[in-house]
Amino acid sequence: MSTRVTSALSLFLATAMISLLGATTGVTGSIIIAGNGPELPTIERLARVFEKGNPGNVVEIQWEQDSDPIELVKSGKAHLAVTGQTAQDLIAIPIAWDGIAVVVDSTNPVTEVTTQQVGDIFSGKVKRWSALGGPDTTIQLIDRPRFQHIRHSFEEALGIVGKIPKSVKVVRSDQRAISTVAGSLPAVTYASLGVALEAVKYGVNVKLLVIDRVEAAKETVKDGRYKLRRPVLLLSKQGPNPVAEAFARFALSKEGQDIIGEVFIPYKSLGTVEAT
């Protein structure tokens, strides 16, 4: 199955499942949610508000940056995986969108690139900033761990799956990747747009590259002009799980989408637009 959210049938089944969920009154139990990306603070908030509104339910969160959330669900060690790709035999419920920002030091004179150039940078075809109108210095790539779905979405969007050089530096979190670039003119990384925008807002010395003449912003992700974006999905096994279903329903409710919208782009705000 394609890792993109392009299966109309999968999304129909997921949407149908959510629409059929009843009130959570009388449903009690516990679930484990697994992930490894920048969604942790948002999932934590969703979990606490969900628990408060549904007494008797407990949400445990397992968030390891080197873990594989999909495998944890398949093996039964977790009930929901927060990820950006679909998986065979698992139900995918989209709850949000996020852009993928390309981040450089604020002193780097390069401000705009094309999608093709981003792919050439991270595949190692373009090795010096001078090829892009910048200083004559070697580009230093900052990559992300292979299990993190931001890396998979980034590689797939650029058509460079498996082509990022294995010798490059790998940094686990978005925050650390961004701080690694700050103050280092040769460095470049990619990160969650929500996290990157927060870094710029609070004065971290980085900037986000304009891609194909489109700024990286929530608005351009929402209207589809900014092409480097990824879905945020809840993946679960097929079959009944009342608490997991109730949590997914809450994430898609107005209250849940408002919480998600503090960092990401709420899924419902894009209507029926699919991932590209």
MARVO-920756 format. One record per residue: residue in three letters; x, y, z of N, C-alpha, C in turn; residue number from 1. Coordinates in steps of 0.02 Angstrom, whole numbers. Atoms other than C-alpha are relative to their C-alpha. Layout:
BEGIN
ATOM residu    n_u    n_v    n_w   ca_u   ca_v   ca_w    c_u    c_v    c_w num
ATOM    ALA      X      Y      Z      X      Y      Z      X      Y      Z NUM
...
//
This chain:
BEGIN
ATOM residu    n_u    n_v    n_w   ca_u   ca_v   ca_w    c_u    c_v    c_w num
ATOM    MET     42    -60      0      0      0      0     44     62      0   1
ATOM    SER    -39    -62      3     63    174    -39      1     32     68   2
ATOM    THR     -5    -34    -64    126    270    110    -32     68     -1   3
ATOM    ARG     36    -63      3     36    425     48    -73    -11     18   4
ATOM    VAL     71      6    -17   -140    461    105    -40     12    -64   5
ATOM    THR     33     -7     64   -212    430    -66    -56    -50     -9   6
ATOM    SER     51     52      7   -326    283    -36    -67     26     22   7
ATOM    ALA     67    -26    -16   -503    347    -48    -38    -50     43   8
ATOM    LEU     35     50    -39   -566    182     21     21      1     73   9
ATOM    SER    -24     -1    -68   -455    190    175    -29     59     38  10
ATOM    LEU     26    -59    -33   -509    367    214    -75     -5     10  11
ATOM    PHE     73      8     -8   -692    323    184    -15    -44     60  12
ATOM    LEU     12     45    -56   -682    178    305     16     34     66  13
ATOM    ALA    -19    -34    -62   -592    284    435    -53     51     19  14
ATOM    THR     50    -51    -13   -717    426    418    -66    -32     22  15
ATOM    ALA     61     34    -18   -862    304    425      2    -26     71  16
ATOM    MET     -7     26    -68   -794    226    583    -10     54     51  17
ATOM    ILE      6    -55    -47   -780    394    668    -73     24      4  18
ATOM    SER     68    -26      2   -954    448    613    -48    -45     37  19
ATOM    LEU     45     47    -33  -1031    292    688     11     -5     75  20
ATOM    LEU    -15      5    -71   -953    314    858    -53     37     41  21
ATOM    GLY     50    -31    -43  -1077    351    994     33     39     56  22
ATOM    ALA    -26    -36    -58  -1058    449   1154     44    -47     40  23
ATOM    THR    -46     40    -37   -919    390   1267    -25    -16     70  24
ATOM    THR     28     13    -66  -1030    385   1422     -5    -75     10  25
ATOM    GLY      3     71    -15  -1009    215   1503     59    -39    -27  26
ATOM    VAL    -59     34     27   -851    172   1407     60     16     43  27
ATOM    THR    -59    -11    -42   -701    149   1520     54    -49    -21  28
ATOM    GLY    -56     43     17   -530     76   1492     63     42    -10  29
ATOM    SER    -63    -35     11   -354    122   1442     27    -16    -69  30
ATOM    ILE    -32     11     65   -257    142   1281     72     26      5  31
ATOM    ILE    -69    -23      7    -75    166   1234      8     32    -69  32
ATOM    ILE    -13    -35     63    -29    294   1101     75      5     -9  33
ATOM    ALA    -72      0     14    143    278   1021     17     50    -55  34
ATOM    GLY    -23    -46     52    240    405    920     74     15      8  35
ATOM    ASN    -71    -19     -5    411    480    888     15     69    -29  36
ATOM    GLY    -11    -64     34    384    650    808    -18     60     42  37
ATOM    PRO     11    -63    -35    346    831    853    -71      8     26  38
ATOM    GLU     70     -5    -22    163    794    892     -9    -11     75  39
ATOM    LEU      7     19    -71    200    745   1073    -38     50     42  40
ATOM    PRO     37    -47    -42    143    907   1159    -74      3    -17  41
ATOM    THR     70     -2     21    -17    908   1056    -37    -62     22  42
ATOM    ILE     32     62    -21    -55    725   1091     -9     -1     76  43
ATOM    GLU      7     -3    -73    -22    753   1276    -59     43     20  44
ATOM    ARG     57    -43    -15   -147    896   1279    -66    -33    -17  45
ATOM    LEU     60     36     19   -275    796   1184    -17    -55     51  46
ATOM    ALA     11     55    -47   -252    650   1305    -27     26     66  47
ATOM    ARG     22    -25    -65   -272    755   1462    -71     27     -2  48
ATOM    VAL     68    -27      6   -427    845   1399    -50    -57    -11  49
ATOM    PHE     43     58     11   -500    680   1338    -13    -36     66  50
ATOM    GLU      8     34    -64   -470    599   1508    -46     39     47  51
ATOM    LYS     42    -42    -43   -550    746   1598    -73     -5    -20  52
ATOM    GLY     68      3     23   -705    736   1491    -30    -70     -1  53
ATOM    ASN     22     69      1   -714    547   1500     28    -37     60  54
ATOM    PRO    -25     31    -61   -688    492   1680      1    -77     -6  55
ATOM    GLY     -7     72      3   -626    314   1697     42    -24    -58  56
ATOM    ASN    -44     18     56   -522    318   1538     70     26     12  57
ATOM    VAL    -70    -18    -10   -333    322   1543     37     -5    -66  58
ATOM    VAL    -40      0     61   -219    369   1399     74      1     20  59
ATOM    GLU    -72      4    -12    -38    313   1413     36     17    -64  60
ATOM    ILE    -36    -22     59     86    392   1294     71    -28      2  61
ATOM    GLN    -68     26      8    244    303   1235     33     37    -58  62
ATOM    TRP    -29    -43     52    355    424   1140     76     -7      1  63
ATOM    GLU    -72     12      7    527    363   1090     22     20    -70  64
ATOM    GLN    -19    -27     65    618    453    950     31    -51    -47  65
ATOM    ASP    -28     52     43    699    293    888    -47    -59     -8  66
ATOM    SER     47     56      4    543    185    900    -37      0    -67  67
ATOM    ASP     42      7     60    430    123    760    -72     -8     23  68
ATOM    PRO     69      3    -26    251    167    812    -44    -49    -37  69
ATOM    ILE     42     46     39    174     66    671     10    -72     22  70
ATOM    GLU    -14     68    -23    261    -93    726    -26    -12     70  71
ATOM    LEU     27      8    -68    208    -61    906    -74    -15     -2  72
ATOM    VAL     72     15      7     26    -59    850    -10    -70    -29  73
ATOM    LYS      7     66     31     46   -211    739     14    -57     49  74
ATOM    SER    -19     52    -48    127   -309    881    -45      0     62  75
ATOM    GLY     45     -3    -57     -9   -258   1004     27     36     61  76
ATOM    LYS    -30    -36    -56    107   -154   1114    -28     70      7  77
ATOM    ALA     34    -65     -2      9      5   1073    -65     -7    -38  78
ATOM    HIS     65      2     33   -169     41   1018     -5     51    -57  79
ATOM    LEU      0    -51     52   -139    199    915     71     21    -14  80
ATOM    ALA    -65    -27     21     13    256    816    -12     69    -30  81
ATOM    VAL      2    -66     31     39    439    775     55      2    -52  82
ATOM    THR    -49      5     54    123    441    606    -24     39    -60  83
ATOM    GLY     17    -37     60    120    514    432     -8    -44    -61  84
ATOM    GLN      5     46     56    103    358    327    -50    -55     17  85
ATOM    THR     46     55     -9    -27    224    302     39    -65      6  86
ATOM    ALA    -33     65     -7     12     42    336    -51    -55    -15  87
ATOM    GLN     45     55     18    -61   -120    271    -33    -30     62  88
ATOM    ASP     40     32    -52   -198   -194    380    -15     46     60  89
ATOM    LEU     16    -48    -53   -210    -37    489    -47     54    -26  90
ATOM    ILE     46    -54     17   -348     93    488     36     67     10  91
ATOM    ALA    -32    -65     -4   -284    270    454    -53     54      8  92
ATOM    ILE     47    -55    -13   -379    417    529     39     65     -1  93
ATOM    PRO    -36    -64      3   -313    588    473    -29     50     49  94
ATOM    ILE     23    -50    -49   -320    721    609     31     68    -11  95
ATOM    ALA    -34    -64      9   -201    858    550     45     -2    -61  96
ATOM    TRP    -52     -8     51    -80    924    420     57     40     30  97
ATOM    ASP    -58    -39    -21     95    992    446     45     11    -60  98
ATOM    GLY    -50    -13     51    217   1076    330     67    -26     21  99
ATOM    ILE    -69     18    -15    398   1023    319     44     58    -22 100
ATOM    ALA    -41    -59     14    511   1174    331     72    -19    -13 101
ATOM    VAL    -71      7     12    685   1182    258     34     58     35 102
ATOM    VAL    -25    -49    -48    788   1274    388     75     11     -9 103
ATOM    VAL    -71    -18      4    954   1367    371     15     55     51 104
ATOM    ASP    -20    -54    -45   1053   1489    477    -23     67    -28 105
ATOM    SER     27    -64     22    986   1666    471     49     41    -41 106
ATOM    THR    -50    -38     38   1150   1731    398     14    -29    -69 107
ATOM    ASN    -10     30     66   1145   1615    248    -35     44    -52 108
ATOM    PRO     30    -45     49   1115   1728     96    -51    -34    -46 109
ATOM    VAL     49     36     41   1014   1592      7    -68      6     35 110
ATOM    THR     67     -9    -29    829   1630     34    -53    -40    -36 111
ATOM    GLU     51     33     40    738   1539   -105     31    -55    -42 112
ATOM    VAL    -22     57     41    756   1370   -191    -61    -31    -32 113
ATOM    THR     54     38     30    653   1254   -298     -5    -68     35 114
ATOM    THR      7     67    -28    586   1085   -247     55    -45    -27 115
ATOM    GLN    -53     40     30    711   1006   -367     66     14     35 116
ATOM    GLN    -63    -17    -34    854   1100   -284      3    -28     71 117
ATOM    VAL      1     31    -67    799   1041   -111     17    -74     -5 118
ATOM    GLY    -17     70     10    803    863   -175     73    -11    -17 119
ATOM    ASP    -71      5     18    975    891   -251     45     13     60 120
ATOM    ILE    -39    -14    -61   1039    964    -87      3    -61     44 121
ATOM    PHE      2     54    -48    982    820     21     19    -68    -28 122
ATOM    SER    -25     62     30   1029    684   -103     75      4    -12 123
ATOM    GLY    -72     -8      8   1205    754   -111     22     21    -69 124
ATOM    LYS    -19    -21     67   1199    808   -293     29     70      1 125
ATOM    VAL    -27    -68     -9   1226    990   -244     38      1     66 126
ATOM    LYS    -42      6    -59   1370    998   -122     24     66     30 127
ATOM    ARG    -25    -64    -24   1412   1183   -107    -54     53     -8 128
ATOM    TRP     51    -53      1   1304   1334    -68     10     47    -59 129
ATOM    SER    -13    -45     56   1387   1430   -209    -40    -20    -62 130
ATOM    ALA     40     23     57   1288   1324   -334    -71     29      3 131
ATOM    LEU     67    -28    -10   1132   1408   -263      2     75     12 132
ATOM    GLY     -8    -72    -10   1199   1585   -256     23     19     69 133
ATOM    GLY    -24    -13    -67   1269   1569    -81     76      0      4 134
ATOM    PRO    -73     -1     -9   1445   1565     -8     33    -63    -26 135
ATOM    ASP    -37     58     26   1578   1449    -74     22    -44     58 136
ATOM    THR    -13     44    -57   1564   1326     69    -40    -64     -9 137
ATOM    THR     32     65      6   1517   1144     82    -65     -2     40 138
ATOM    ILE     65      7    -35   1335   1109    127      5    -55     52 139
ATOM    GLN      1     50    -54   1317   1020    294    -73    -22     11 140
ATOM    LEU     68     26     -7   1162    910    295    -12    -25     72 141
ATOM    ILE     22     25    -64   1070    877    458    -63    -41    -13 142
ATOM    ASP     55     45     17    958    725    436    -38    -21     64 143
ATOM    ARG     43     24    -54    825    641    545      1    -76      1 144
ATOM    PRO      0     74     -5    811    459    608    -48    -32    -50 145
ATOM    ARG     37     32     54    743    336    480    -70    -21     20 146
ATOM    PHE     67     20    -20    592    284    585    -47     60      8 147
ATOM    GLN     43    -58     -9    529    463    604    -37     14    -65 148
ATOM    HIS     40     -5     62    386    490    482     12     65    -37 149
ATOM    ILE    -16    -61     36    442    668    443     54    -14    -52 150
ATOM    ARG    -52     18     49    595    591    358    -31    -36    -60 151
ATOM    HIS     31     37     55    490    471    257    -40     46    -45 152
ATOM    SER     41    -47     40    369    608    203     44     47    -41 153
ATOM    PHE    -46    -46     34    513    724    159     33    -34    -60 154
ATOM    GLU    -33     36     55    605    595     54    -50    -16    -56 155
ATOM    GLU     49     18     51    447    540    -34    -23     60    -40 156
ATOM    ALA     23    -61     35    390    717    -75     52     24    -51 157
ATOM    LEU    -54    -23     44    560    752   -154     23    -53    -49 158
ATOM    GLY    -22     53     44    579    585   -241     71    -23     14 159
ATOM    ILE    -69     19    -17    740    545   -147      1    -54     54 160
ATOM    VAL      3     53    -50    689    394    -43     64    -42     -3 161
ATOM    GLY    -61     39     -4    848    308     15     62     33    -29 162
ATOM    LYS    -56    -33     34    960    438    -69     37     50     44 163
ATOM    ILE    -37    -44    -45   1010    546     79     64    -37     22 164
ATOM    PRO    -62     35    -17   1194    504    110      0    -26     72 165
ATOM    LYS      0     31    -66   1215    385    257     52     31     47 166
ATOM    SER    -54    -27    -42   1368    480    318    -19     66     34 167
ATOM    VAL     17    -65    -27   1272    639    364    -19     -5     73 168
ATOM    LYS     17     -2    -70   1238    692    542    -75     -9      8 169
ATOM    VAL     71     13    -13   1072    629    612    -17     29     69 170
ATOM    VAL     22    -31    -62    980    729    745    -72    -21     13 171
ATOM    ARG     64     31    -15    828    659    834    -59     48     -1 172
ATOM    SER     59    -42     -9    714    803    879      2     61    -47 173
ATOM    ASP      5    -60     40    652    951    778     37     58     34 174
ATOM    GLN    -31    -55    -37    709   1071    913     77     -3     -4 175
ATOM    ARG    -73      7      2    886   1001    916     26     10    -71 176
ATOM    ALA    -22     -9     69    897    996    726      4     75    -16 177
ATOM    ILE      1    -72     13    849   1180    719     56     35     38 178
ATOM    SER    -53    -32    -38    969   1229    858     69    -18    -27 179
ATOM    THR    -64     19     31   1108   1134    768     15     45    -60 180
ATOM    VAL     -8    -43     58   1080   1241    613     15     72     22 181
ATOM    ALA     -9    -69    -23   1071   1405    711     73     14     16 182
ATOM    GLY    -70    -18    -12   1242   1489    707     49    -37    -44 183
ATOM    SER    -43     39     44   1309   1368    576    -19     15    -72 184
ATOM    LEU     18    -22     67   1306   1450    404     -3    -58    -50 185
ATOM    PRO      3     53     51   1343   1288    305    -58    -49     10 186
ATOM    ALA     47     53    -18   1206   1186    391    -69     11    -29 187
ATOM    VAL     70     -2     22   1032   1144    328    -35    -62     27 188
ATOM    THR     39     56    -24    896   1033    399    -72      8    -21 189
ATOM    TYR     72     -5     11    710    999    386    -35    -17     65 190
ATOM    ALA     34      7    -65    585   1007    527    -74     14     -8 191
ATOM    SER     71    -16     -2    402   1018    570    -10     75     -6 192
ATOM    LEU     12    -72     10    335   1185    510    -22     33     65 193
ATOM    GLY     23    -30    -62    246   1217    675     57     14     48 194
ATOM    VAL    -58     -9    -45    406   1191    775     47     54    -28 195
ATOM    ALA    -45    -49     30    509   1294    651    -26     71      7 196
ATOM    LEU     30    -67     -8    388   1440    656      6     24     72 197
ATOM    GLU     -8    -19    -70    394   1438    846     72     22     13 198
ATOM    ALA    -70    -18     -9    585   1443    839     14     71    -26 199
ATOM    VAL     -9    -67     29    582   1596    725    -34     52     44 200
ATOM    LYS     39    -46    -42    449   1678    833     38     19     63 201
ATOM    TYR    -34    -13    -63    556   1662    989     74     18     -9 202
ATOM    GLY    -66    -31     10    715   1729    910     57    -47    -14 203
ATOM    VAL    -54     44     19    814   1574    863     27     24    -68 204
ATOM    ASN    -31    -30     59    937   1629    728     -2    -47    -61 205
ATOM    VAL      8     41     60    867   1528    584    -53     33    -44 206
ATOM    LYS     53    -22     45    756   1559    433    -24    -60    -41 207
ATOM    LEU     30     54     40    642   1452    325      6     19    -73 208
ATOM    LEU     -9    -14     71    683   1440    141    -67      3    -36 209
ATOM    VAL     57     -3     45    552   1494     15     10    -53    -54 210
ATOM    ILE     -6     55     48    516   1347   -101    -49     11    -58 211
ATOM    ASP     41    -12     60    452   1371   -279    -40     64      7 212
ATOM    ARG     29    -66     -9    415   1552   -234    -58      1     49 213
ATOM    VAL     53      3    -49    300   1500    -93     31     -3     70 214
ATOM    GLU    -25      0    -68    335   1542     89    -28    -59     39 215
ATOM    ALA     22     53    -44    325   1404    219    -43     32     55 216
ATOM    ALA     45    -29    -48    172   1454    320    -62    -44      6 217
ATOM    LYS     61     40     -9     14   1376    390    -50     13    -56 218
ATOM    GLU     48    -18     52    -90   1469    262     16    -33    -66 219
ATOM    THR    -18     29     64      9   1403    114     -3    -76      1 220
ATOM    VAL     11     72     -7      4   1226    181    -75    -15     -7 221
ATOM    LYS     73      9      0   -184   1243    207    -29      5    -70 222
ATOM    ASP     30     -9     66   -219   1306     31     36    -41    -54 223
ATOM    GLY    -32     46     47   -100   1181    -50     56     28    -41 224
ATOM    ARG    -54    -29     40     25   1303   -123     69    -24     22 225
ATOM    TYR    -64     25    -26    166   1242    -11     -3    -76     -3 226
ATOM    LYS      5     71     17    200   1065    -72     34    -46     49 227
ATOM    LEU    -33     44    -48    314   1000     65    -43     -3     63 228
ATOM    ARG     44      8    -57    184    940    187    -13    -74     13 229
ATOM    ARG     12     70    -19    134    783    279    -64     -4     40 230
ATOM    PRO     58      9    -42    -24    715    355     20    -24     69 231
ATOM    VAL     -8     30    -67    -37    673    540    -58    -48      8 232
ATOM    LEU     50     52     -1   -129    509    559      0    -37     67 233
ATOM    LEU      5     49    -54   -192    397    698    -12    -68    -34 234
ATOM    LEU      6     66     29   -165    216    648    -20    -50     54 235
ATOM    SER     22     51    -48   -253     72    734    -15    -65    -36 236
ATOM    LYS     19     63     28   -290   -110    708    -75      1    -17 237
ATOM    GLN     70      7     15   -454   -157    628    -34    -39     56 238
ATOM    GLY     35     33    -54   -586   -215    749    -18     50     55 239
ATOM    PRO     24    -47    -50   -676   -135    896     50     14     55 240
ATOM    ASN    -38    -23    -59   -582    -35   1027    -34     64     22 241
ATOM    PRO     42    -58    -17   -707     83   1110     39     62     24 242
ATOM    VAL    -37    -57    -27   -579    192   1200     41     33    -56 243
ATOM    ALA    -39    -28     56   -465    213   1047    -45     36    -48 244
ATOM    GLU     47    -31     46   -616    252    940    -26     66     30 245
ATOM    ALA     25    -61    -32   -679    379   1067     54     54     -1 246
ATOM    PHE    -54    -49      3   -507    463   1071      5     30    -70 247
ATOM    ALA     -4    -24     69   -503    475    881    -59     47    -14 248
ATOM    ARG     59    -43      8   -679    547    884     12     68     32 249
ATOM    PHE    -14    -63    -34   -623    678   1010     50     41    -39 250
ATOM    ALA    -50    -37     38   -471    724    905    -30     35    -61 251
ATOM    LEU     33    -30     58   -588    762    760    -58     45     18 252
ATOM    SER     53    -46    -23   -713    858    866     25     72     -4 253
ATOM    LYS    -21    -70      1   -712   1047    869     51     14     54 254
ATOM    GLU    -48    -12    -54   -625   1047   1038     67    -30    -15 255
ATOM    GLY    -63     33     17   -494    924    980     36     36    -57 256
ATOM    GLN    -31    -34     57   -464   1014    815     26     69     21 257
ATOM    ASP    -26    -63    -25   -444   1178    909     67     -9     35 258
ATOM    ILE    -63     16    -33   -307   1099   1015     54    -14    -53 259
ATOM    ILE    -47     17     54   -223   1028    859     21     63    -38 260
ATOM    GLY    -13    -61     38   -236   1198    773     48     48     32 261
ATOM    GLU    -48    -44    -33   -123   1280    901     70     -9    -29 262
ATOM    VAL    -66     13     29     27   1199    815     -5    -22    -73 263
ATOM    PHE      7     29     66    -34   1105    661    -60     30    -37 264
ATOM    ILE     59    -22     38   -165   1132    526    -54    -52     11 265
ATOM    PRO     53     49    -12   -328   1049    579    -21    -34    -64 266
ATOM    TYR     17     38     60   -376    912    458    -65     25    -31 267
ATOM    LYS     65    -18     26   -555    969    442      0     68    -36 268
ATOM    SER     -3    -66     32   -501   1144    387     17     -5    -73 269
ATOM    LEU    -19      9     70   -440   1071    222    -54    -37    -39 270
ATOM    GLY     53     35     36   -602    984    178     22    -68    -24 271
ATOM    THR    -15     65     28   -571    839     61     67     -2    -35 272
ATOM    VAL    -65     -1     33   -397    890      2     42    -59     23 273
ATOM    GLU    -41     57    -17   -279    740     -3     74     19      1 274
ATOM    ALA    -71    -11     -2    -94    727     32     30     -6    -69 275
ATOM    THR    -34      5     64     23    755   -113     72    -19     11 276
//
